[in-house]
Amino acid sequence: MDEKTLKERLLEESEEFRKLAEEHRLCEERLDFLRHKGALTEEEAMEERVLKKKKLALKDKMYLMMQAKQKSL
């Protein structure tokens, strides 16, 4: 099963995966806002660093869930 299909299946079947995906999407939206803002305050720069780390951690969790699902098929 390809990655896109696997992700779609998990979005349908797993509430946990849906929550992770939604949180990842929200982080991406906020990062886009900060990127387009231009000059960031010190607080916004800190928020950007935290969001990047959080987004990566969420992506890692989603990937692990995808790997586990792939193995169970």
C-alpha positions in Angstrom: 0.0 0.0 0.0 1.4 3.4 -0.9 1.9 6.2 1.7 -1.0 8.3 0.5 -3.5 5.4 0.7 -2.1 4.4 4.0 -2.5 7.9 5.4 -6.1 8.1 4.1 -7.0 4.8 5.7 -5.6 5.9 9.0 -7.4 9.2 8.8 -10.7 7.2 8.4 -10.0 4.5 11.0 -8.0 6.1 13.8 -9.1 9.0 15.9 -5.6 9.4 17.4 -4.1 9.7 13.9 -6.8 12.3 12.9 -6.0 14.3 16.1 -2.2 14.2 15.2 -2.9 15.2 11.6 -5.1 18.1 12.7 -2.6 19.3 15.2 0.1 19.1 12.6 -2.1 21.1 10.2 -2.6 23.8 12.8 1.1 24.1 13.5 1.7 24.5 9.7 -0.9 27.2 9.5 0.6 29.2 12.3 4.1 28.7 10.9 2.9 30.0 7.5 1.5 33.0 9.2 4.7 33.7 11.0 6.8 33.2 7.9 4.7 35.7 5.9 4.8 38.2 8.8 8.4 39.2 8.1 10.1 40.6 11.2 9.2 38.6 14.2 9.3 39.7 17.8 11.4 37.7 20.2 8.3 35.9 21.5 7.2 35.0 17.9 10.7 33.7 17.1 10.6 31.5 20.1 7.0 30.3 19.1 8.3 29.5 15.7 11.1 27.3 17.0 8.7 25.5 19.4 6.1 25.0 16.6 8.8 23.6 14.3 9.9 21.0 16.9 6.3 20.2 17.7 5.3 19.7 14.1 8.3 17.4 13.5 7.4 15.4 16.6 3.8 15.0 15.4 5.0 14.0 11.9 7.3 11.3 13.6 4.3 10.0 15.6 2.2 9.8 12.5 4.9 8.0 10.6 5.3 5.4 13.3 1.6 4.8 13.2 1.8 4.4 9.5 4.6 1.9 9.8 2.7 -0.1 12.4 -0.4 -0.2 10.2 1.6 -1.2 7.2 3.2 -4.1 9.1 -0.3 -5.3 10.3 -1.6 -5.6 6.8 
